[in-house]
Every structure is written in structure tokens, then in C-alpha cells.
């Protein structure tokens, strides 16, 4: 049996960290406990996380720096021949000094561009440099390699009824278009890969913290619950579903 290899981009954030922990735990709970059958690579930005396991490898990556993305791919390539699932959990909604815009007059160039850099461009650069490792996955239509990115329902143009949040909405819509484009290109050049964008629900993380007051009872998910749901949805995806935009329950979201 070949080793199942996962890469979690943004492994220190709420959802990313929960995914890393659950994937590592799934090996520990395996009947044979064979860590050699599953490896997890995860990226961090500034400092190496405390969480450690025999089959977990932390790799530095700045998703706003293409050279850093390439270097991370080179490092991972030294430790594995392939990647089966790549899940990009990195994203930006607000900074320490700037919140999502409520109106046009609040738009500022730098904040708009960093939203685009993190939420839209980074995913394409990650795909560019990790394609060779995904290409070496042992895959089929029913068991495809996975390239998944966390998006947001507010990136849906047809679902937009409230307006506002210009930078975040536009960057997530741009992400969705980029991944749709990628799914079409890879359907021709990289068979049996499922490119999917996913809405994780409203999750109790630092990203959503300033906006949780408007969340209905029972609709604020823990990172662990959201991660479990997303991993379960991905486990059922086929290559024929590449180019999908789905939520945490696997339901389709309109573009």
C-alpha cells in the first residue's frame, strides 16, 4: 500500500490546525497504527507549532511570497514522492487595524490588494508549484487526487443579497473563478484530480471572531466539527466533480 500523503496549507489556523490534528489522530486510531501509511505535511508562517507527531512534518511558507511557496514545494519533494490531498486553509478577512468594508467610501488600496493576494492569487501559485507532486499521486476517477481551497459563501455572486465586504467578497469570487479555471485546465493535463472550493460554515476562529454576534444559535461551528465535515465531504468526491463549489455538508453553492 502506498503512503497517503496530505498537505495542509495554513496548518496553524483554526480549521487547518483541526485538520492536521484529525489526520494525525486517524493514524493513531488505525487498527494497525501504521504511521508509514499516512503522512501529513503542514505549513506555518512565523514559528514552528508545538504540536508534533512521528508522521507530521512542519514546513515554513509565506503564501504572499512565490519564492517561499516554491521553496516549500522543494522541501516537501525531498521527503515524499507525491501528494494525494492538498487543502489550502489560509485566508484573510480582517487585519488588526482594518475590518471588512461596509461601504464604498471605506475601500483602501492596500487592504484590497492584500485580500486579493491572500485569498485569490496564493491558491494559483500553490497549484503552480505543487502540480508535479499531485501528478505523482496514484489516482483514479473514484479516488482522485484532491486540490481543495477554503472559500466562503459570500464569494457567491448570485447569493449576494446584502452587499458590503467588498475586498473579501471580490477576492473570494476571484478565488472561485481561478479554481474553476484550474479545474478545466487540469481536466486536460492532469487527469483524475478533483479541484474543489469549499464553504466551511461559520467557524469559531480568529477570522470570524468580530462577527459572531450575528450568527444564529447552533450555526457557529467549532474548528474540529468544521474540519471533520470538510474531510468527510472530500473523501466522497470524485474526479468528475472537479470544479465544484460546495459547503461543509457537501451541498452545492451557486457561483
N, C-alpha and C positions, 0 to 999 in steps of 0.2 A: 504494500500500500504506500503510495507517495504521500509525503507530508503535506497536510493542508496548511497553507500559509496565508495569513491575514496581515493587512497593513491598515492601521487606523491613523489618519491624519488628524491632528488635534487631540491627541490622547490624554491631555491634561484637563480638557474642558469637561463640563458636566456629562454630556451624552457620550463623548469619546472615552472618557475615563471609565464610565459604566460599561461600555462595550469591551474595553480592554479587560476589566475585571471579570466579566462574564465569560469571555472567551478563554481566559486562563483557567477560570474555575471549571469550565466544561471539561477540560483535560483532567483536572484533579478528580472530578467525579466520574470519569470514564471507568468502565469496568476494569480495564487493564491498566489504567493510569499511565498510559504510554505517552509521555510528553513529546516523544520523537514523531508522533503522528500529527502534531499541531504546533505551529509556531506563530507567534504574534509579534509583529513589529509595530511600534507606535512612535509618533513624533511628539517632540516638545519644543518650545520656543526658547526659553531662557535657562532654566535649571532642570537637572535630571530629577524626575519624581522619585519619591521614596518607595513607591510600590515596585516590588521585584518578584520575579519568578524564574525558574530554570529555562522556560521556553519563551520568555518575554525579552525583547530587545528594544531599548530606547534609542532613538536617533534624533539628533537636532535638525530642525528645519524652520526657516523663516519663509512663510508662504508668500511674502511680499518681495522676495528676492529669488529670481530664477536660478541664479548660480547655487544658492542654498538648496533649492529643490533638486537640482541636478546632482549636487554632492550627496544628498540623502539617498538618491537612487543608486549612485555608485557604491555607497557604503552598504546598502542593503543587498546589492548584487554580489558583494563579496561573501555574504552569509547564506544566500539562498539562490537557487536556480530559477525560481519562479514566484509569482504572487497569484493566488487564486481569487481573493477578495480584497479590493481597496475601497475603503469607506472614508470619505472626506467629511469630517465633522466640524471643521473650522468655519467660523462665521463672525460677522460684526453687525451689531445693531446700534450700539451707542459707545461712546468713549467716556472717560472721566469728566470731560468738560462739555460734551455735546450729546444731545438727545435727538431722536428722530424728529424731523421737521413736521410741524403741524400746519404750516402754510408756506406759500411760495417765498415770502419775504425772509424766511429763516434759512434758505438754501445758501450754503457756503461751499466754495470750490473744493477746498482741501478735504472736507468731510465727505463730500460727494465722491471724490476720486478714491479715497481710501475704502469706501464701501464697494466701489467697483473693483478695486484691486483685490480685496479680500474675498468678496462674495462671488465675483464673476470670473475675473481673469485667472486667479490662482488655480481653479479647477482645471482649466485648459492647459496650464503649464505643467500641472501634476500629470495629466493624461499624456502630454508630450513626452515627458521623461520616464514615465513608468510603463509605457506601452510595451517595451521589449520584455519586461518581466511578466506582464499579463499574457503576452503572446506565448510564453512557455508553459502556461498552465495546462494541465490535462483536462480538457473541457469538451462538453457536448451540448446539444440544444437543451436537454433536460437538466444538465449540471454545468451551467455556464460559468466562466469567469465573471466576476462582478466588479463594476466600477460605479459606486453609489456616492451620491452627494446629498448632504442635508440642505434642503431648500426651505421654503415657507409658503403657506397658503396665501399670504399677502403678495406673493410673486405672481399669482394668477391674475391676468388682466380681466378676464370675464367675471371673476369673483369679487372684483374691487367695487364695493358699494360705499365706502367711507372716505376714500381719498387720504391725503396726508402721507407721511413717512416716505417722501419722495426718494431719497437716496436708497433706503432699504428695499422698497418695493421695486424700484427700477433695477437695482443690482441683482435681486433675486429673479426678476423676469429675464434679465440678460443671462444669468446663470442657466435658467431653464432652456433658453434658446441655444446657448452654447452646448449643453449636454444633448439636446435634440440633434443638433448638427453632428456632434461626435458620434451619436448612435448610428446615424446614416453613413458616415464615413467608415466607421469600423465594421458595419454590416458588409461592406465590400472588401475591406482589407484585413479584418481581424475577426474571423468567424467565431460564433458561439461565445460572444461576450455580451452581457446584459448591462447596458448603461441606463441608470435609473436615478431620478431625483425624488427625494422623499420629504414629506412633512411630518415632523416628529410629534406633533401635538404641542400644546403649551407646557413647557417643562420648567420645573423649579430650578433654574440655574441663574448664574450672574447675568446672563444675557437678558433674561426676561424679568429679573427682579423688580425694576422700576414700574412694571406694567401689570403686575399680578393682581392688583386691586379690582380690575375689570373682568377677571376670569370667573366664570360660573362655578358653583360648587361641584366638585367631582371632576372638573376639567383641567385641573393643574396636576400634571403627571410628575412623578419622581424621575430623575435621570435613569434609575435602574429599570423602571417599568417601561419607559420610552425605548431604551436600548433593547430590552428583551423583545418588545413588539417589532421593532425595526429589523432585528436579526431574524426573527421568525418569518417576517414577510420576505426578506431576501432569500431565505432558504427555500422558498417556494417559487421563486422567479425562474423563468426560462429565457433562453436567448431570444425567442420570438417576442418577448415582452420588452425588449430593449427599446429605449426611447419613451418609457412610461414616466408619468408624474403621479405618485401615489402617496397616500397618508400612512400613518402608523398602523392602521388596520388593513392596509392593502387595497383600500378603495381609491379609485381613480379620481384625480382632481383636474378640473378643466384648465386648459392653458390660459 
